[in-house]
Amino acid sequence: MGFEPEKLVVNSPDVLDGRESIVRNTSSKLTELITASFLAAAPEADLAIFNGGSIRIDDELAPGPISEYDVIRILPFGGNIVFVEMRGRLLKQVLDQGQKNKGSGGYLHAANVAWSGEKGNWLINGIELDQRRNYKAAISDFLISGNEQGLDYLNRANADLKVLNENVAEIRRALIDHLQKIYGKP
């Protein structure tokens, strides 16, 4: 499971922006790749969520070589992707709080999720969120620990949350695998 810091992961054609001022306020190519890596690791998931505070590089990676060391710099805390099922009312509460956390590490990034101002509701895969329905999500283990700002209720004791798989993948390994799938192995 160890990392080889010098090992080349990919040659990226894109700027990967991990600056704190960006990842704690909006999405970037980097945050989109991370949420996509969660979905790739848990293809049965309807959506993926992680917190911007997980990204600690506070820098832009220019197009070019990305090493395992760069991945560790991006996500130094590691952790696991957990596959969960959650009730729509809990998901709405989580997504709403993620927006309230804008500017902090608790700002949430998500895949397959969008806000519809017209409908005044979240869309999951283009369909309006139903608070009575259950959704399957790939989420970081840190987020379901209840330790994120304003998300103390997002934990294993919550009746609206059921853990389906504790150890889908290690977050950094999932990102490496996804980067190689998208950009090709070096």
C-alpha positions in Angstrom: 0.0 0.0 0.0 3.0 2.3 0.3 3.6 5.1 -2.1 6.6 5.7 -4.3 7.0 9.5 -4.3 9.1 9.6 -7.4 6.8 7.3 -9.5 5.2 9.1 -12.4 1.4 8.7 -12.3 0.4 10.6 -15.5 1.3 13.4 -17.8 -1.6 15.8 -17.4 -2.6 18.1 -20.2 -4.6 20.2 -17.7 -3.9 22.7 -15.0 -5.0 21.1 -11.7 -6.0 24.0 -9.4 -5.8 23.0 -5.7 -5.4 26.5 -4.3 -7.3 26.9 -1.0 -9.0 30.0 -2.3 -10.5 27.9 -5.1 -11.3 24.5 -3.5 -13.0 26.1 -0.5 -15.3 28.1 -2.7 -15.9 26.5 -6.1 -15.1 23.5 -8.2 -12.0 23.1 -10.4 -10.7 20.5 -12.8 -8.9 18.9 -9.8 -12.1 18.7 -7.6 -14.0 17.3 -10.6 -11.3 14.6 -11.1 -11.5 13.7 -7.4 -15.3 13.3 -7.3 -15.1 11.4 -10.6 -12.5 9.0 -9.0 -15.0 8.3 -6.2 -17.7 7.4 -8.7 -15.2 5.3 -10.7 -14.4 3.4 -7.5 -18.1 3.0 -6.6 -19.9 2.8 -9.9 -23.2 1.9 -8.2 -23.3 5.3 -6.5 -25.8 8.0 -7.6 -23.4 10.7 -6.5 -20.1 11.4 -4.8 -19.2 13.9 -2.1 -16.0 15.1 -0.4 -14.9 18.2 1.5 -12.6 20.9 0.0 -10.5 20.8 3.2 -9.2 17.4 2.2 -7.2 19.1 -0.5 -4.1 20.7 1.1 -1.7 21.4 -1.8 -2.7 25.1 -2.0 -1.1 25.4 -5.4 -1.7 24.8 -9.1 -0.1 21.8 -10.8 0.9 22.9 -14.3 0.3 20.7 -17.3 3.0 18.0 -17.3 4.1 15.1 -15.0 2.1 14.3 -11.9 3.9 12.0 -9.4 2.7 10.0 -6.5 4.3 12.7 -4.4 2.0 15.2 -6.0 -1.1 13.1 -5.2 0.1 12.9 -1.5 0.5 16.7 -1.5 -3.0 17.0 -2.9 -4.7 14.6 -0.4 -2.2 14.2 2.5 -4.8 12.8 4.9 -5.8 9.9 2.7 -8.7 7.9 4.1 -11.2 5.6 2.5 -14.1 6.0 0.1 -17.2 4.7 1.9 -20.3 3.5 0.0 -23.5 4.6 1.8 -27.2 4.8 1.3 -28.8 8.0 2.7 -32.3 9.3 2.8 -33.0 12.3 0.5 -33.9 14.5 3.5 -30.4 13.9 5.0 -28.7 14.4 1.6 -30.5 17.8 1.1 -29.4 18.8 4.6 -25.8 17.8 3.8 -25.8 19.6 0.5 -27.3 22.8 2.0 -24.7 22.8 4.7 -21.9 22.3 2.2 -23.0 25.5 0.6 -23.2 27.3 3.9 -19.6 26.1 4.5 -18.3 28.1 1.5 -15.0 29.6 2.3 -14.0 26.9 4.7 -12.7 23.3 4.5 -16.3 22.1 5.0 -17.3 23.4 1.5 -18.5 20.2 -0.3 -17.7 19.1 -3.8 -20.0 16.6 -5.5 -20.4 14.7 -8.7 -23.8 14.2 -10.3 -25.3 17.0 -8.2 -26.4 20.5 -9.3 -28.5 23.3 -7.9 -31.6 24.3 -9.8 -32.5 27.9 -8.9 -35.5 27.5 -11.1 -36.8 24.6 -9.1 -35.3 25.7 -5.8 -33.9 22.3 -5.2 -30.9 20.0 -5.8 -30.8 17.8 -8.9 -29.3 14.4 -8.6 -28.3 13.1 -12.1 -30.6 15.8 -13.5 -33.6 14.7 -11.5 -35.1 16.8 -8.6 -34.0 15.5 -5.2 -36.8 13.5 -3.5 -36.4 13.8 0.3 -38.3 10.5 0.8 -36.1 8.5 -1.6 -32.8 6.8 -0.7 -29.6 7.7 -2.6 -26.4 5.8 -2.9 -23.3 7.9 -2.4 -19.5 7.5 -2.5 -18.3 9.7 0.3 -15.1 10.2 2.3 -14.8 8.4 5.6 -13.9 11.7 7.2 -17.3 13.2 6.2 -19.3 10.4 7.8 -17.3 10.8 11.0 -19.5 13.8 12.1 -16.3 15.9 12.5 -16.9 18.4 9.6 -18.1 21.9 10.3 -21.9 21.9 10.7 -22.1 18.3 9.7 -22.0 16.6 13.1 -25.2 14.8 12.3 -23.6 13.1 9.3 -22.4 10.0 11.2 -22.9 6.2 11.4 -25.5 6.7 14.2 -27.9 8.7 12.0 -30.9 6.6 11.1 -31.0 8.1 7.6 -27.5 6.8 6.8 -26.6 3.2 6.2 -23.0 2.2 5.4 -23.0 -0.4 2.6 -19.2 -0.8 2.2 -16.6 0.8 4.6 -13.6 0.3 2.3 -14.4 0.9 -1.3 -10.9 2.2 -2.0 -8.2 4.4 -0.5 -8.9 7.9 -1.7 -5.4 8.6 -3.1 -5.2 5.2 -4.9 -8.6 5.9 -6.4 -7.4 9.2 -7.7 -4.3 7.6 -9.2 -6.3 4.9 -10.9 -8.7 7.5 -12.3 -6.0 9.8 -13.5 -4.4 6.9 -15.4 -7.8 5.9 -16.8 -8.4 9.5 -18.1 -4.9 10.5 -19.2 -3.3 7.1 -19.8 -0.4 5.5 -18.0 3.0 7.2 -18.6 
